[in-house]
Amino acid sequence: MRLLAVGMCAAVLGAALAGVPAAPEARAADAGAARPTLRWDLKDSGTDARFRGLAAVSRSTAWASGSKGTVLRTTDGGRSWRNVSPPAAAGLELRDIEAFDARRAVALSIGEGEDSRVFRTEDGGATWTETFRNPDPRAFYDCLTFFDRRHGLAMSDPVDGRFRILSTADGGRSWRVLPDAGMPAALPGEAGFAASGQCLVSAGPRDVWMATGGGATARVLHSGDRGLNWTVTDTTVPAGEGAKGVFGLAFRDRRHGIAVGGDYRADQASPRAAAVTGDGGRAWAAAQTPPAAYRSGVAWLPHRHGAALAVGPTGTDLSTDGGRSWRPVDPGSFDTVDCASDGSCWASGEKGRIARLRR
């Protein structure tokens, strides 16, 4: 969207998660073991770039992308970071990155016309290939997501009254614009927010969701066929102005999802800035106790039933009941958060801030 061209945490977050039950598959491994304590462990990124793109691969490996065309990669848990920025992206805003492992990643730059590009690496960022450059000055790409190592989508703000979807079936090596016959009409002023790389998210082999704002209502669109046909549902997150709407989505499976957002302007309140669904996005209910301020990123905590983290410029909030209620656990600024299948979670944001959740 064009509008968006930790010391005290150890005790608080550890205590907050002490009562969160592990998912069934993790309980056997946890049996008899002491409950882990969790805290944000800030890492020295060596840069002041703002990282709104983040891909958590594992406890040891993560990628971050952001301002000034910057991409960083760590393979040692954040003790050191390698600047692997694509030379052709200098000066661009790399607002989203998806990584398959320590060597393969796909990054998206945002902006009008040719500023929206996709870059791909197969060698840990030593070299990059530009695999898409937007030829349409009316398009503005915000986010991308992958269902697996081959199939992925990217989304643009509306063109001719409908959101535009870009598709790949070869891991990001080539892209094509999908037909928009199955896309509902956009509302006046409606668009996506390129704030955290979470305005387009997927779960499973075919389901994908898109978050919107800027229109009369904040909506979530869902496709069950990799972006060909979409349904749309209003959420309870406030909208009605260009700075308001749903900024981030997270689905732990094809049914259970969380939406966060609000008003990104620092001087504006953000009531009711979180919502939940238990039916794949056909209906959304307001969080009973939402975060106290605007939140741009959200992630489910792996192997912790019902636990999730939401982040924004004013801090991190924790939910232990599937997103229905939230409480603050850390005041540090982050724009996005992502968790890997091994249970590790990472967060990133302004002034080079990158952190890993320590267990």
N, C-alpha and C positions, 0 to 999 in steps of 0.2 A: 504494500500500500504506500502511496506517495507521501503520506504523513510521517512515515518512519523511515525517508530516504537514508579468629573467631574463637576467640578465647572463651567467652561465656557459654558457647554452644555445647561444650563437652558434657557438662553436668545436665543441662536442660534437655538436650535432645536424647541423651542416653537414658535419663529418667523417663522421658515421655514414651520412648519405645520399649521400655522394660516390660510393659504389659501387653504388647502386641503379639498375638499368637502367630507362630510360623505356619506357612501353608502346609497342607497335609504331606506333600512329598518331602518337605524339609524337616518334619517333626522327628522322624526316626533318627536323622543325623544329629539333631539338636538334643535328643534325649540324654539326660544326665549331664549335659554341658552347662556351664554358667551362661547366663543371658549376656549377649554381647552389648556393649555400649557403643553408641554411634556419635560422631561429631564431624563437622566440616573441618578438613585439614587443608588450609590454604597452601597452594603451590606457587613457586616463583616462576612466572611465565617469561620474564625477561623483556616484556613489552608493555606498552600502554594501550594497545588496541582494545576495542570493545568486541567481545566475543558473544554474538547472538546465535551462532551455529555451534553445535556440540554433538559428538558421536561417541558414546561410551561403548567400547568394544569389550573390555574386561577390567579387572582390577589393575592390570599393568598398562593397558593400552587405551588411549583416548585421542581424539582429534578435536580441534577447536578452530572455528573460522570466524572472521569478522571484518572490521574496518581496515582500510588501507590495503585491501587485498591479502590479508594475513591468514595463513593457515599454520597451525602448530600441531605437532604430533609428539606424544610420549609413549615409550615402550617400557618404562621402568617405574610406573606408578606415579609419575609427576615429579620425580627427583630431578629430571632434566627434560628440556623441551627442544625439539629440533624445528627450526623455522623452515617449512617446506612449502612456502607460498608459491603459487603459480606465477611465473614471470609475466604472463599475459594478463593477469588479474590486477596488476598494480593500479591502485587508486579506486578499485571497485569495492562494493560492499558485498562480502561473501556471507550472506545471512543464514545459510543452511548448509549442512554437510552430513552425508550419510556414509558410514564406513562399514565394510564387510569384514575386515580384519586389519592387521597392522600394515598391510601393503596396499590394499585396494580401497579407494574412497571416491565419492562423487560430491562436488561442491557446486552450489548455486550462487551466482551473483544477481542482485536485484537492480531494478531501474527501468526507466522507459526505453523502449526500442532496444538498441544493441547493447545497452548496459546489462540486460538480462542474458546471462550466459551460463553454460554448464561446462565444468572441467572434470576430467577423470584421470586418476593415477592408478598404476598397477605396480609401482615400485616404491611405495612408501613416501611418495611426494618428491622423489628425485627428479622425475619428469612428469609433466601433465600434458594432456591433450584436450583442446577445446572441442567438445562434441556437439555443442548447440550454441548458436548466436541468434537471438530473436530478431527477425527481419521486420516485424510489424511495429511501427511507432505507437500504436494504440495499446499494445500489450505491456504488462508489467508483472513479471513473475515474482512470487513471494516465498514459496516453500516447495520442498520435494519430499517424497517418501518412497521406500522400497518394500515390496511384499516379500521378496527373496533376493537372491544374488543376481537375478536376471530382470525381473519385472518391477518397474517403478513408474511413478507419475510426478509431474510438477504442475503447479496451478498458477494461473495468471488472473489478475483482476479482470472484470468483465470487458469483453470486446463485443460490440454490437448487442449489448444487453444480456450477455451470458458469460459466466466464468469459462475461461479457456483451459483445457487440460492437455498436457504434453505427456506422451507415453514412450517408454522404452521396453524392449523385450530382450535386450542383449547386455544388461548390466550398465547401461548408460553410454554405450559406444555410439548409438544412434537414437534419434528421437523423431516422433511424428505427432502432429496435432490431431487429437481425436475429434470426430464429428460431434457437434453440440446439440443434435436432435433430442437427446435424452437429458439435457441440462435444463432445469427450471430457469425462468427469467429472473434476473437479478433485480433487487430493489433499487430505486434511485439512490445514488451515493454509496451503494454497498460495495465492499472490497474485502480483501484479506489483509492481515497485519503481519508484516515481515519483522516480527519482534523477537522470535525465539526459535524459529524453525519448526513450530508446532501448529501452524494453521492448516496443515495437511498431514494426517497420520493414518497409519494402517494397522490392521491386526489380522493375522491369518493370511491365507493365500489370495483372497479376493476383496476383502472389505476395506473401505477407505472412507474417511470423514474429512470434511472441510469446514473450517470456522470462519465466520464473517463478522463484520462490524461496519459502522459508518452509515447504515441505513436506518429505517424506522424501528426495526427490531434486529436483535443479534440472533443469527441463525446458524444451524449446523446442517450441512448437506451430507448425505450418505449414499455410497454406491456399493453394491454387492457384486459387481462384475468388472472390477478394475477400471472404473471411470467412464463406462459407456452410458449408463443410465443412473439417474440420481433422484432421490427424494429429499425434501427439505422440511425442517421443523424449527419453529420458533423456540428460543430458550428464554430463561428468566433473567439472563444477564442484561443489565441496562444498556440501551442503545439510544438512537435518536440524534446523535451528533457524530461528526467525523472521528473523534478521538475515543469513542466508546464502542465496546463490543466484546466478542470472545477472541482472546489473543492466543490461547493455547489449549490443546486437547491431549488427552491420554486415554487409551483403551487398553485394559489388561487382557481382554479377550473380545470377541465380537459382540458382546452384550453390555459389559460394564465399562462405562466411560465417565470422565470428569472433564468439565470445561471451566476455564478460569479466564479472567479478564478484568473489565471495569473501564475506567477512564485513565489513560496514561498520563494526563497532565498532572504535574506534581501538586498543584494547588487545588485540585478537585477531589472530592470524596468519591469512593467507589463502593457503595453499598450493594449487597446481593451479587458480588463479583465471582460467584462460583455456582455451578450446577452439576447435577449427576443424572445419569441414565442407567437403567438396568435392562433395557430392551433394545440395545443397539442404536439408540438415538431417535427412536420413534417418538419418545416423550422425554422431556427434561424437567427435573424438579429443582427448585432453589435449595442450596445448602442451608441447613437450619442455622448453623453458626458459620458464616463465611469468613474468609480472611478479612482483616480490618482495612486493607488497602488493595490497590491494583496489583494483580499478579499476571505475569506474562508467560510463565513456564510451569509445567506440572508433569509429574512422573509417578507411576506406581512403584513402590518398593518391592523388588522381587522376593518371593518366598516369605512375605509378611502379609498375611491375609487382611485385606482392607486398608493397608497402610499406604499413604501417598504423601509426597512433598510438593508444595507450590512455592515458587520463588518470584521475586520482583525487586524493584529498586530499594524497597524499605525492609526487605528481610525474607525469611523462610518461614513457612507455616507447615504444620504436620496434621494430617488426618489419620485416625486409626479406625474409622468406621466407613470406609469407602467413599469419602468425600462429603459426607453429610455434615460434619462439623470439623472445624479447623482451630488450631491454636498456634500462636507465634512461638518459635523456638530459637531464632537467631536474627539479629538486626542487620546483618551484612547484605550488601547489594549484589544481586545476581539477576541475569536476564533469562537464563534457561537452565534446565536440569535434565539429565538423562541417566538411565540405569541399564546395566548390562545383565545378561542372563546368569552370570556367576554371582549376582547379588550386589555388585559394586555400583555406586552412584557418583556422578560427577556434576558440577555446576560451574557456570561461567558467566561473565558479565563485563561491566565497564572497567576501565583502567587496568586491563590485563588480568583481572581476577579470575582464577581457576581454582577449584577445590575438589577434593574427593571426600566422600563420606567414609570416615574411618569406622571399622567394626572392632 
